[in-house]
Amino acid sequence: MQRIAVKPAGSQYDVIVERGALDNAAEYVRTVIGERRLFVAADPGAWRAQGARLEAGLRSLDYTVLSMEGGEENKRIRQVEALAEKMYAAGADRKCCVIAFGGGIAGDVGGFLAASYMRGVDVIQIPTTLLAQVDAAIGGKTGVNLASGKNLVGAFHQPRLVLVDPSTLATLPEREYRAGLYEVVKAGIIWSRELFDVMALMRDNVLARKPEVLESIIAESVRIKAEVVSKDEREGDLRRILNYGHTLGHTLEAETNYKLLLHGEAVAFGMIAAGWLAEGAGVLAHGDRETMEQAIRAYGPIPNLDGISAARLVERIGGDKKTIGGKVHFVLADRIGHVKVMSGLNPSLIEQAAATALKLCSETASRAAERQSVAPR
């Protein structure tokens, strides 16, 4: 078991990384909040795969399960309202606690539900996807989408506890697992050359979900996220580096109506584009860009992006949360393991980088589809 402390201003909580932690959930929950009433906001996929384990793990605690609608298209304010109505009808008061159970969407929606119900109740995050375990469940960001863009309505609401059980990933579909791996690669690019090298050099073991490798990359990603958000809780400065790959990634999600890509896949596209943008802007060496791109594409492919306009993606950037004072801010790598925030980049350079990334991702997807079509059955 590894216990990693997150220390944002005015609060502190632990991220527990332990294989089998879900089976002992009551012990951890009771230590943090006692015997208070629990409301489990669970996405349907996570509940089908791991719900029985959580029910057994919570044992004698008083809890009510709130079933959510899965999918990025359902990450909207109407779902928060529906869940709040269910809580109120079940007698939830200001001393209750929400458990957000599932992937990043469950964490965002469940966290925002807790942040807004009766002006704020406690939340515990129990992430069951890799992306949520290494990123989304940590740091207190909660929120929902608008049609205009991703995560535009939300709140910072730090959890009381994050419980990460790597064994839940055994039932995670391959595509969702790979989507989470992109966030691990991101953590290496922005902060840790050592983590990046593990992802670049141990691809087969990572994809095979070897327990010792998997637990190591999860714990290291958590440590990186914990260190960053402890220094900058509300994205005033340092925390912005966690948005590497997200500026164009978010616009791609919005442009495709949140239906084509998983979030990690959109971030993969955004990281490839950011690499070309950094090289074009003269801040990243060609060799480092190639090395980063090879590592990202090694965990693909992502869905085919044919027909998507780079110009449209650039048009959408102005509505992203990372646009401040009318200036678009990009997180760009200047070497593997270090990034900086830049603004004032030439729009034509941004469009060129997006177009290149779109082309590369589509070519990779096409080759993967061809290989699959000729594979022996």
C-alpha positions as a Python dict, from the first residue, in 0.01 Angstrom:
ca = {
    (1, 'M'): (0, 0, 0),
    (2, 'Q'): (123, 347, -89),
    (3, 'R'): (-18, 656, 80),
    (4, 'I'): (46, 980, -108),
    (5, 'A'): (-47, 1309, 57),
    (6, 'V'): (-206, 1594, -136),
    (7, 'K'): (-168, 1926, 44),
    (8, 'P'): (-357, 2211, -124),
    (9, 'A'): (-393, 2533, 74),
    (10, 'G'): (-607, 2486, 382),
    (11, 'S'): (-665, 2112, 346),
    (12, 'Q'): (-494, 1777, 317),
    (13, 'Y'): (-604, 1434, 203),
    (14, 'D'): (-446, 1106, 109),
    (15, 'V'): (-445, 905, -210),
    (16, 'I'): (-430, 537, -119),
    (17, 'V'): (-286, 315, -392),
    (18, 'E'): (-339, -46, -295),
    (19, 'R'): (-435, -359, -481),
    (20, 'G'): (-751, -487, -311),
    (21, 'A'): (-835, -152, -149),
    (22, 'L'): (-1191, -172, -284),
    (23, 'D'): (-1255, -479, -71),
    (24, 'N'): (-1161, -280, 241),
    (25, 'A'): (-1337, 42, 145),
    (26, 'A'): (-1533, 64, 474),
    (27, 'E'): (-1213, 72, 678),
    (28, 'Y'): (-1070, 363, 482),
    (29, 'V'): (-1398, 555, 455),
    (30, 'R'): (-1479, 516, 824),
    (31, 'T'): (-1134, 646, 921),
    (32, 'V'): (-1197, 969, 728),
    (33, 'I'): (-1566, 1048, 784),
    (34, 'G'): (-1693, 806, 1047),
    (35, 'E'): (-2040, 655, 1010),
    (36, 'R'): (-2203, 928, 804),
    (37, 'R'): (-2464, 862, 536),
    (38, 'L'): (-2311, 785, 196),
    (39, 'F'): (-2445, 843, -155),
    (40, 'V'): (-2259, 651, -424),
    (41, 'A'): (-2274, 827, -761),
    (42, 'A'): (-2180, 537, -989),
    (43, 'D'): (-2150, 517, -1363),
    (44, 'P'): (-2320, 207, -1507),
    (45, 'G'): (-2010, 45, -1656),
    (46, 'A'): (-1815, 68, -1332),
    (47, 'W'): (-2108, -62, -1132),
    (48, 'R'): (-2153, -365, -1358),
    (49, 'A'): (-1784, -448, -1341),
    (50, 'Q'): (-1695, -359, -981),
    (51, 'G'): (-2017, -270, -797),
    (52, 'A'): (-2043, -601, -615),
    (53, 'R'): (-1693, -553, -477),
    (54, 'L'): (-1771, -202, -357),
    (55, 'E'): (-2094, -318, -191),
    (56, 'A'): (-1902, -590, -10),
    (57, 'G'): (-1627, -344, 75),
    (58, 'L'): (-1864, -89, 227),
    (59, 'R'): (-2021, -365, 437),
    (60, 'S'): (-2221, -221, 728),
    (61, 'L'): (-2196, 145, 628),
    (62, 'D'): (-2518, 326, 543),
    (63, 'Y'): (-2512, 399, 171),
    (64, 'T'): (-2749, 465, -120),
    (65, 'V'): (-2650, 403, -480),
    (66, 'L'): (-2729, 680, -730),
    (67, 'S'): (-2714, 544, -1083),
    (68, 'M'): (-2570, 783, -1341),
    (69, 'E'): (-2591, 796, -1718),
    (70, 'G'): (-2250, 723, -1867),
    (71, 'G'): (-2081, 890, -2161),
    (72, 'E'): (-1934, 1233, -2220),
    (73, 'E'): (-2258, 1348, -2382),
    (74, 'N'): (-2433, 1298, -2045),
    (75, 'K'): (-2177, 1500, -1851),
    (76, 'R'): (-2418, 1793, -1830),
    (77, 'I'): (-2586, 2004, -1563),
    (78, 'R'): (-2914, 1817, -1609),
    (79, 'Q'): (-2751, 1501, -1470),
    (80, 'V'): (-2628, 1685, -1161),
    (81, 'E'): (-2981, 1814, -1102),
    (82, 'A'): (-3129, 1466, -1142),
    (83, 'L'): (-2883, 1316, -894),
    (84, 'A'): (-2943, 1599, -645),
    (85, 'E'): (-3317, 1535, -664),
    (86, 'K'): (-3256, 1167, -585),
    (87, 'M'): (-3039, 1262, -288),
    (88, 'Y'): (-3298, 1501, -150),
    (89, 'A'): (-3576, 1246, -192),
    (90, 'A'): (-3364, 994, 0),
    (91, 'G'): (-3314, 1237, 289),
    (92, 'A'): (-2961, 1360, 225),
    (93, 'D'): (-2856, 1645, 454),
    (94, 'R'): (-2547, 1862, 491),
    (95, 'K'): (-2356, 1595, 682),
    (96, 'C'): (-2380, 1331, 413),
    (97, 'C'): (-2090, 1232, 186),
    (98, 'V'): (-2087, 1155, -185),
    (99, 'I'): (-1870, 874, -319),
    (100, 'A'): (-1784, 928, -686),
    (101, 'F'): (-1737, 576, -826),
    (102, 'G'): (-1618, 510, -1179),
    (103, 'G'): (-1417, 690, -1442),
    (104, 'G'): (-1339, 1053, -1499),
    (105, 'I'): (-1696, 1143, -1587),
    (106, 'A'): (-1828, 994, -1262),
    (107, 'G'): (-1556, 1179, -1072),
    (108, 'D'): (-1635, 1512, -1236),
    (109, 'V'): (-2012, 1480, -1204),
    (110, 'G'): (-2006, 1323, -858),
    (111, 'G'): (-1758, 1581, -739),
    (112, 'F'): (-1966, 1869, -873),
    (113, 'L'): (-2276, 1716, -717),
    (114, 'A'): (-2098, 1719, -381),
    (115, 'A'): (-1966, 2071, -435),
    (116, 'S'): (-2312, 2210, -508),
    (117, 'Y'): (-2558, 2003, -301),
    (118, 'M'): (-2669, 2221, -6),
    (119, 'R'): (-2371, 2445, -95),
    (120, 'G'): (-2124, 2167, -47),
    (121, 'V'): (-2091, 1824, 117),
    (122, 'D'): (-1789, 1595, 145),
    (123, 'V'): (-1679, 1376, -143),
    (124, 'I'): (-1464, 1065, -163),
    (125, 'Q'): (-1325, 964, -501),
    (126, 'I'): (-1299, 594, -587),
    (127, 'P'): (-1177, 589, -948),
    (128, 'T'): (-1199, 265, -1146),
    (129, 'T'): (-1039, 366, -1478),
    (130, 'L'): (-671, 432, -1533),
    (131, 'L'): (-731, 788, -1651),
    (132, 'A'): (-926, 871, -1338),
    (133, 'Q'): (-677, 697, -1109),
    (134, 'V'): (-374, 885, -1237),
    (135, 'D'): (-536, 1221, -1307),
    (136, 'A'): (-905, 1308, -1291),
    (137, 'A'): (-979, 1196, -932),
    (138, 'I'): (-695, 1401, -782),
    (139, 'G'): (-686, 1775, -737),
    (140, 'G'): (-1044, 1879, -673),
    (141, 'K'): (-1151, 1978, -1023),
    (142, 'T'): (-1518, 1901, -1079),
    (143, 'G'): (-1759, 2005, -1347),
    (144, 'V'): (-1976, 1941, -1649),
    (145, 'N'): (-1975, 2036, -2015),
    (146, 'L'): (-2169, 2290, -2214),
    (147, 'A'): (-2246, 2242, -2581),
    (148, 'S'): (-1993, 2518, -2639),
    (149, 'G'): (-1704, 2348, -2462),
    (150, 'K'): (-1571, 2105, -2206),
    (151, 'N'): (-1583, 2156, -1827),
    (152, 'L'): (-1709, 2514, -1854),
    (153, 'V'): (-1936, 2481, -1548),
    (154, 'G'): (-1782, 2346, -1230),
    (155, 'A'): (-1606, 2407, -902),
    (156, 'F'): (-1287, 2325, -715),
    (157, 'H'): (-1392, 2082, -444),
    (158, 'Q'): (-1117, 1875, -286),
    (159, 'P'): (-1201, 1516, -187),
    (160, 'R'): (-1157, 1386, 166),
    (161, 'L'): (-995, 1068, 30),
    (162, 'V'): (-900, 910, -302),
    (163, 'L'): (-901, 531, -304),
    (164, 'V'): (-711, 376, -597),
    (165, 'D'): (-733, 0, -644),
    (166, 'P'): (-526, -109, -948),
    (167, 'S'): (-704, -445, -954),
    (168, 'T'): (-1018, -270, -1087),
    (169, 'L'): (-830, -224, -1415),
    (170, 'A'): (-847, -598, -1486),
    (171, 'T'): (-1202, -550, -1618),
    (172, 'L'): (-1132, -223, -1800),
    (173, 'P'): (-1182, -251, -2178),
    (174, 'E'): (-862, -229, -2380),
    (175, 'R'): (-952, 99, -2546),
    (176, 'E'): (-1026, 270, -2214),
    (177, 'Y'): (-705, 134, -2066),
    (178, 'R'): (-500, 274, -2354),
    (179, 'A'): (-678, 608, -2321),
    (180, 'G'): (-559, 628, -1961),
    (181, 'L'): (-203, 546, -2063),
    (182, 'Y'): (-188, 870, -2262),
    (183, 'E'): (-229, 1062, -1936),
    (184, 'V'): (64, 868, -1789),
    (185, 'V'): (276, 959, -2091),
    (186, 'K'): (165, 1320, -2036),
    (187, 'A'): (284, 1311, -1676),
    (188, 'G'): (624, 1196, -1795),
    (189, 'I'): (651, 1465, -2061),
    (190, 'I'): (564, 1750, -1825),
    (191, 'W'): (752, 1639, -1513),
    (192, 'S'): (952, 1316, -1518),
    (193, 'R'): (1192, 1188, -1782),
    (194, 'E'): (1217, 865, -1579),
    (195, 'L'): (842, 797, -1603),
    (196, 'F'): (844, 886, -1972),
    (197, 'D'): (1126, 637, -2033),
    (198, 'V'): (930, 361, -1860),
    (199, 'M'): (636, 428, -2091),
    (200, 'A'): (859, 448, -2398),
    (201, 'L'): (1076, 143, -2325),
    (202, 'M'): (839, -95, -2142),
    (203, 'R'): (539, -73, -2373),
    (204, 'D'): (474, -448, -2387),
    (205, 'N'): (470, -488, -2007),
    (206, 'V'): (252, -179, -1969),
    (207, 'L'): (0, -304, -2226),
    (208, 'A'): (3, -648, -2063),
    (209, 'R'): (-96, -479, -1735),
    (210, 'K'): (190, -641, -1546),
    (211, 'P'): (102, -567, -1181),
    (212, 'E'): (441, -438, -1068),
    (213, 'V'): (478, -205, -1369),
    (214, 'L'): (118, -89, -1356),
    (215, 'E'): (126, -7, -985),
    (216, 'S'): (455, 175, -1032),
    (217, 'I'): (332, 403, -1312),
    (218, 'I'): (7, 473, -1125),
    (219, 'A'): (187, 568, -804),
    (220, 'E'): (440, 786, -987),
    (221, 'S'): (167, 966, -1183),
    (222, 'V'): (-24, 1027, -859),
    (223, 'R'): (289, 1169, -694),
    (224, 'I'): (339, 1410, -982),
    (225, 'K'): (-23, 1525, -976),
    (226, 'A'): (-14, 1557, -595),
    (227, 'E'): (302, 1768, -602),
    (228, 'V'): (166, 2003, -867),
    (229, 'V'): (-180, 2060, -715),
    (230, 'S'): (-33, 2098, -367),
    (231, 'K'): (166, 2395, -495),
    (232, 'D'): (-116, 2541, -705),
    (233, 'E'): (-467, 2435, -611),
    (234, 'R'): (-667, 2660, -843),
    (235, 'E'): (-460, 2668, -1160),
    (236, 'G'): (-316, 3011, -1101),
    (237, 'D'): (26, 2920, -1237),
    (238, 'L'): (207, 2586, -1205),
    (239, 'R'): (-104, 2368, -1230),
    (240, 'R'): (-159, 2486, -1586),
    (241, 'I'): (114, 2246, -1697),
    (242, 'L'): (-128, 1958, -1633),
    (243, 'N'): (-322, 2086, -1935),
    (244, 'Y'): (-52, 1967, -2173),
    (245, 'G'): (-231, 1839, -2483),
    (246, 'H'): (-567, 1964, -2358),
    (247, 'T'): (-609, 2291, -2546),
    (248, 'L'): (-654, 2134, -2890),
    (249, 'G'): (-772, 1808, -2731),
    (250, 'H'): (-1073, 1980, -2576),
    (251, 'T'): (-1160, 2157, -2900),
    (252, 'L'): (-1146, 1823, -3084),
    (253, 'E'): (-1387, 1671, -2831),
    (254, 'A'): (-1629, 1961, -2873),
    (255, 'E'): (-1597, 1957, -3253),
    (256, 'T'): (-1692, 1587, -3256),
    (257, 'N'): (-1981, 1637, -3010),
    (258, 'Y'): (-1806, 1430, -2741),
    (259, 'K'): (-1904, 1111, -2924),
    (260, 'L'): (-1602, 1005, -3129),
    (261, 'L'): (-1316, 1002, -2880),
    (262, 'L'): (-1244, 911, -2522),
    (263, 'H'): (-1087, 1198, -2329),
    (264, 'G'): (-743, 1038, -2319),
    (265, 'E'): (-754, 987, -2696),
    (266, 'A'): (-828, 1356, -2747),
    (267, 'V'): (-535, 1440, -2521),
    (268, 'A'): (-312, 1211, -2730),
    (269, 'F'): (-406, 1409, -3041),
    (270, 'G'): (-345, 1733, -2850),
    (271, 'M'): (-1, 1619, -2736),
    (272, 'I'): (104, 1527, -3089),
    (273, 'A'): (-14, 1868, -3209),
    (274, 'A'): (163, 2040, -2918),
    (275, 'G'): (486, 1869, -3014),
    (276, 'W'): (469, 2001, -3369),
    (277, 'L'): (367, 2343, -3241),
    (278, 'A'): (663, 2353, -3001),
    (279, 'E'): (905, 2248, -3274),
    (280, 'G'): (758, 2504, -3514),
    (281, 'A'): (788, 2775, -3248),
    (282, 'G'): (1153, 2687, -3199),
    (283, 'V'): (1127, 2573, -2836),
    (284, 'L'): (1158, 2193, -2883),
    (285, 'A'): (1432, 2002, -3060),
    (286, 'H'): (1329, 1784, -3354),
    (287, 'G'): (1468, 1470, -3191),
    (288, 'D'): (1274, 1521, -2868),
    (289, 'R'): (955, 1583, -3064),
    (290, 'E'): (1002, 1258, -3255),
    (291, 'T'): (1075, 1062, -2937),
    (292, 'M'): (765, 1200, -2765),
    (293, 'E'): (546, 1134, -3067),
    (294, 'Q'): (667, 775, -3100),
    (295, 'A'): (580, 706, -2736),
    (296, 'I'): (233, 857, -2775),
    (297, 'R'): (153, 672, -3097),
    (298, 'A'): (285, 345, -2951),
    (299, 'Y'): (-28, 324, -2735),
    (300, 'G'): (-269, 395, -3020),
    (301, 'P'): (-442, 411, -3248),
    (302, 'I'): (-711, 661, -3173),
    (303, 'P'): (-1023, 679, -3394),
    (304, 'N'): (-982, 802, -3750),
    (305, 'L'): (-999, 1182, -3772),
    (306, 'D'): (-1058, 1213, -4147),
    (307, 'G'): (-1283, 1503, -4239),
    (308, 'I'): (-1211, 1714, -3932),
    (309, 'S'): (-1097, 2066, -4013),
    (310, 'A'): (-788, 2206, -3844),
    (311, 'A'): (-922, 2556, -3910),
    (312, 'R'): (-1241, 2472, -3718),
    (313, 'L'): (-1039, 2349, -3422),
    (314, 'V'): (-843, 2673, -3413),
    (315, 'E'): (-1167, 2873, -3429),
    (316, 'R'): (-1295, 2687, -3124),
    (317, 'I'): (-990, 2755, -2909),
    (318, 'G'): (-1117, 3099, -2801),
    (319, 'G'): (-1392, 2938, -2594),
    (320, 'D'): (-1157, 2712, -2399),
    (321, 'K'): (-1094, 2779, -2027),
    (322, 'K'): (-724, 2820, -2101),
    (323, 'T'): (-796, 3139, -2296),
    (324, 'I'): (-729, 3421, -2049),
    (325, 'G'): (-775, 3790, -2127),
    (326, 'G'): (-835, 3703, -2490),
    (327, 'K'): (-498, 3526, -2516),
    (328, 'V'): (-476, 3157, -2592),
    (329, 'H'): (-226, 2983, -2365),
    (330, 'F'): (-53, 2664, -2475),
    (331, 'V'): (153, 2429, -2260),
    (332, 'L'): (455, 2336, -2471),
    (333, 'A'): (747, 2105, -2396),
    (334, 'D'): (1096, 2247, -2431),
    (335, 'R'): (1245, 1908, -2345),
    (336, 'I'): (1117, 1573, -2220),
    (337, 'G'): (1029, 1619, -1855),
    (338, 'H'): (978, 1995, -1867),
    (339, 'V'): (717, 2229, -2015),
    (340, 'K'): (631, 2598, -2013),
    (341, 'V'): (318, 2802, -2077),
    (342, 'M'): (323, 3024, -2387),
    (343, 'S'): (81, 3268, -2547),
    (344, 'G'): (81, 3490, -2854),
    (345, 'L'): (159, 3205, -3094),
    (346, 'N'): (87, 3260, -3462),
    (347, 'P'): (-260, 3117, -3547),
    (348, 'S'): (-128, 2980, -3876),
    (349, 'L'): (138, 2786, -3685),
    (350, 'I'): (-131, 2644, -3454),
    (351, 'E'): (-346, 2543, -3753),
    (352, 'Q'): (-50, 2380, -3923),
    (353, 'A'): (32, 2178, -3611),
    (354, 'A'): (-332, 2069, -3576),
    (355, 'A'): (-347, 1969, -3943),
    (356, 'T'): (-30, 1762, -3911),
    (357, 'A'): (-161, 1584, -3601),
    (358, 'L'): (-495, 1513, -3770),
    (359, 'K'): (-316, 1362, -4069),
    (360, 'L'): (-81, 1149, -3857),
    (361, 'C'): (-361, 1016, -3635),
    (362, 'S'): (-577, 930, -3937),
    (363, 'E'): (-290, 749, -4108),
    (364, 'T'): (-220, 546, -3794),
    (365, 'A'): (-589, 454, -3761),
    (366, 'S'): (-609, 352, -4128),
    (367, 'R'): (-303, 127, -4100),
    (368, 'A'): (-443, -34, -3786),
    (369, 'A'): (-774, -101, -3963),
    (370, 'E'): (-590, -257, -4258),
    (371, 'R'): (-391, -486, -4030),
    (372, 'Q'): (-708, -593, -3852),
    (373, 'S'): (-884, -670, -4181),
    (374, 'V'): (-607, -907, -4298),
    (375, 'A'): (-541, -1070, -3961),
    (376, 'P'): (-622, -1446, -3946),
    (377, 'R'): (-950, -1527, -3781),
}
